[in-house]
Amino acid sequence: NGLLVPSQDVNAMVVACKTLLDDHALAARLGRQAWGDCRELYAPENIAKQTVAAYETAINEFELHKLC
């Protein structure tokens, strides 16, 4: 869903941007994949499950430390 470039490598970033500007099919394919990934990762059901899991972990940790 994207192009990876080394951190702080300006030249690599320029090459990646130019690649996307020159290759419309690649840019479109990566954009579609990114959209699908975001839609799946951040679906309300997934966010709700992650939130409940975080609360359960916090409650369990609280209970564990309360017993000590």
Secondary structure as GFF3:
##gff-version 3
##sequence-region A 1 68
A	DSSP	alpha_helix	10	22	.	.	.	ID=ss1
A	DSSP	alpha_helix	24	41	.	.	.	ID=ss2
A	DSSP	alpha_helix	44	67	.	.	.	ID=ss3
###
